[in-house]
Amino acid sequence: MRVVVIALSVGGAMGQYVSELARGLSGKVELYVFAPSHYEYAEGIDRLHCFYMGETRGRRLLHLLNILEAWCVWRRIKALEPDVIHLFNGEGYPWGLFFAWASRKAGVPLLVTLHDPEPHPGNVWESLNARMRGFTLKQATAIHIHTARFKPLLAKQGIDETFIHIIPHGSLARRFLKHREQGIQREPIVLFFGRLEAYKGLDILVEAGLALKGKVRVVIAGPGNLETEILQKIKEHPDVFELHNRFLDDKEVAHLFQWASVCVLPYKHATQSSVPLIAAAFNVPVVATSLGGFIEDVPRVNGVLVPPGDVNALVAGIGEALHRRPVYPRELEFDSLADSFMNMYMSILR
């Protein structure tokens, strides 16, 4: 079976996901990955086809409006005569809409992975993507989501349940575990790792950190922007908070997870995240809000769920997590999930 995976967004965890998926499927299908030329996680992808998307975010957004370029990429895809096209993300981008139309016109089954069935608040581009993707979803032969919790939401959008396939978010831990070092001691560190966004509840985490009164240090690590008020509180309490406001390489991430005693995800809105599985693989207990995919993902690693927006509940959850023993579900590694993806691809060929 010949499968073409198209990934229009390949930064951070998205790019890592594509790499791990390709590695898991290696030898099982004839897999071709089409991704922008700035893709940084190409290791293990034997048949990678790159296309130019610009050097900056602004240029990339402009490039996505160039349907002539999308048509040139499509010609390369069509020449491969794929059995299935898997649109991994960017389903609401102009290129995503074009590839959906072209797939339908060519009679090639199209699978769309929907990472965020409900767009995160405050993200303009994600909201725009969600508004535009209706056309793509109607052209799709099948839709892949990571949790059954979003099936009713898709049904409200007019998507037949029989078109929906559920495969949980796979583990990205392998790429970080290989950077483990000897001699790193656990400390009373509460770790937030990931892109800093308003919907991720960092204001609640900062208040919880202050309420813990020095019993733990709170380390916040990842690129993105913090609100001025949150940043000011962090700067005023260097004894409580440590901020790494930048992209961290795999080795730095591994160091943080070896160092931390608890991983916290105080989100105000959630679909799913790769972080709980990474934390569990490093034997770090997880505390997260009872939202979206976390409702399934966090109990799976023996983590603690707390109500969103509740500082006291988060403080209590951190205390409880310190006494939890994480469980790492190896069945969610991509070597194990590959058969599920194979079955999904096969099902849309029938």
N, C-alpha and C positions, 0 to 999 in steps of 0.2 A: 504494500500500500504506500502510495506517495502522498505525503502531507506537506503543505506549505503553511508555515506559521508566519503571520505578519504582525510585527510589533512596532507601533508608531511612537511609543513612549518607552524609553529604555533606561531612564535614570534610576539610581538607587535600587530599591527592592524589586521594582518592575523588571529591570534588566537582569537582576540576580535570579528571579523566578524563571525567566526565559531560558537562561543558561542551565539551571537545574532541571527544568522540564526536558530540554534537548538532550542533556546527559542521560536522564532516565529512559528516554525513548530510543537512544542510540542502539542500533542493532535490531530494534523491534519494527521500525518503520523506516522508509526512505524519507528522511526528514530534511526539509530545506527551510532555513530561517531568513526572512527578509527584515532587515533592521537598519536604522540610520547609521551613517558612517562614524558617528561619535560613540557608538556602542562600546562599552568598556569591559564587558563580561563575556567575551567571545570564546573563552577557553572551553574546549570540549565540544564545540559546534563544528562539525566537519563540513557542512554545506551552508556556509553563511554568505548571503548575498546582501551587500550594503548599498545604500543609496544616499545621496547627499541631502542634508536637511538644514544646512546653515550652521554657523559657528556660535551663535548666541540664541537665547530663547526667542527674542523678537524676530530674528531672521527665520527661525524655524517655524514660527507661527505664520509668517508671511509665505513661506515655502509651501505650507499646507494648503494655501489657497490656489496654488499652481496645479490645476488639474491636468495640464499637459504633461508635467513631470510624473504625476500619478499614472497617467496612461502609459508612459514609457516603462515604469516599473511593472505595470500590469502585463505588458507585452512579454517581459522577462518571466513573469509568473506563469502566464498562459503557455509559453513555450515549453515549460516543464511537464505539461499535461498532468496536473495534480488530480488525485482522486478526491481530496478534501482540502479546503482552505480554512485555516483557523485564524480568525482575526482576534489576536490576543488582547488588544486594547485599542483605544482611539476610535471607538465605534461611532462617536459623534463628530469626529474631525471630518473636514471635507474629503480627505483621502479615504477615510473609513467608509463614508457614504458612497464614494465612487467605486471602491473595491466591492462593496456589497451589491451595487447595481451590476457591475461587470461580472461578478460571480454568477448572479442569477441569469444574466443574459447568455453566459457561456454554458450554463447548465451544470456548474460545478457546485456540489454541496458546500454550504458555508456554515461553520460553527463560530459563534461569537462568545468569548468569555466576558462576562459582565462583573467587573471587580467591585463596583459600587452601585448596586441597584438603586440605592437612595443616595443622591449626591450629598457630600459633606457641606454644611453651611459655611458661608464666608469665602468660598473658593469660586471666583468668577468663572474661571476656565472650566472647572468641573460642572458648574451649573449649566454653562453653555453646551458642553458636551452632552449632558443629560437631556437638554431640550432638543438637540439635533438628532440624537441616536434613534429616535422612533422609526425613521425610515430604514435604518440598517437592521433593526430587530425584526421588522416586517419582512425583510428580504432573507433573513437567516433561515437555514434549515433546522438549526438547533441552537440552544443557548445554554451555556455552562455558567453556573453560579457555585459559590463555595458553601452555602448553607441553605437548608430548606426553609429557614425563617423568612426568606425573601420571596418565596413562591407566591404568597397572597398578594404582595405588592406588585409583582409582575402580572398576576391575573387581572388586577385592577387596570393595568395598562393595556389589556386586551391580548395578552400572550397566553396561548393554550398551554396548559400544564404538561401536556404530552411532549412538547418541544423542549422542556427544561430538563437538564441533566445536572446532577449534584455530585461534585468531587471536592472534598475539603481542600483548603489551602495547604499546599505541601510545605515541608520543612526546608528552610534555607540554612539550617544550622551547620551542615557539613563544611561549607566554605569558611566558617568562623572557627569551628572546632580544630581545624588543622593548624591554627595559630596559637593553640594553648601553650602556656609556658609553665615550667616548674618553679615552685617557690613563691607563687603569688598567694598571699594570705587573705582570707575573707575578712572583711571589716563591716561594721554596722553602717552600710551604705544602702540607700534606697535609690535605685537607678531608673531614670526615665530615658529611654533611647528611641530616637525616631525624629522625623521632621517636625519642627516646632510650628504648630498651627493653632489658631484660636479655639477650634472645636475639641482639642485634645485635653482641655481642662487643666492647663498648667497653672492657672490662677488658684484652683482648688489645691493642687499639689503644693504650691508655695505656702498657702495658709496651713496646710497639714504639717509641712516641714517646720513652720514656726510653732505650731501647737505641740509638737513633739519635744520642744525645748532642749535641743542638743543631744537627745538620746541617740539620734542617727544623723548622718550627713545625707543631704539630697544632692545627687549628681544628675544634672540635666545635660544630655548630649545629643546633638544633631543640628543640621542646618535649618534655616528658616528664620522667622521674625517673632520676637516677643513684644507684647504690649509694653509701653513705657512704664506703666505702674508696676508690672510684674518684674521687669528688669531692674527697676529702682530698689524693690524689696530684696532682690537677690544680691545686689551690690551692697546694700546696707547690712547684710548678715553673712559675711564671708565665712563665719564659723559654722554656718548651717548649710550653705549652698555652694556648689561648684558647677560652673557653667562652661560647657565646651560647645559654643555656638558655631559649628562648622561641620562639614562632611568628615566623617571618620573612616579611615581605611579598615580593612578586615582585621588586621592585627590589633588595632586600637580597640575595636569593638570586642574582640575576644578578651583583651585585658580587662575591660570594664566588667564584663560578665563573670570573669574569674574573681574579681574584686568585690562585687556587690553581694549583698545578703538578700535583697528583695528587688524585684522588678515591678514597676508600677505603671498602670495605664489608666489614668483618671479621666478618660474621654467623656465628653458631653454628647457625642454622636459617634457611632461606630458601625462599620460593616464587618471587616475582619482585619487581621494584622498578622504579619510573620513573626512578631516579637514573642508571643507566648511560647512557641515551639523552640525558638532560639534560647530563651531563658531556661526552659526545662532541660534542654540538652546540656546546659552548663550547670545544672542542678541548682538553679535559682528559682525560688517560689515566686508566683505571680499574683498581684492584686490588680483587678480591673473592674470597671463599672459594668453593671448588668444591662448591657445594650448590644443589639445587633448580633453579629457572629460570636462575640465574646461569651454569650450565654451558653454556647456549646463548646467553644475553644478553651475557655479557662478551666472549667471542671475537668476537661479531658486531661489537663496537665496537673490536676489536683491543686488548682489555684483557688483564690478567694474572690468572690464577687461582692461588690458593694453598690449601693444606690448611687446614681450619678449626682454630682453637685453637692454632695454631703461631706463636709470637711471632717466631722467627727467620725462618720462611718469609714472614711478613708484611713484615718488615724488608727481606728480599731482594726481595720483590715490588714494594715501593715503589721500591727502587733501579732495578729493571728497567723499571718503568712510566715513570720519568723520561725514558727514551730511546725510548718508544713514540710513534707518531703515531696518534692516534685516528681511527676511521672512523665517520662518522655516516650510518646507513642511512635515507635519506629515504623509502624505501618503507614505513617504519613511522610516518610521519606520518599523521594521521587522514584527510587528504584522499585518501591512497592506500589506506588500510585500509577506507574507507567501502564500496567495492565488495564486500569480503570479508564485511562485516556484512550488506550487502544480499543477497548470495547465501545467507548463513546464514538470514536471515529467510525468504527465498523457499523454501529447502529444507524448512522445517518446515511450510509451507503445502501441500506436495504430498501 
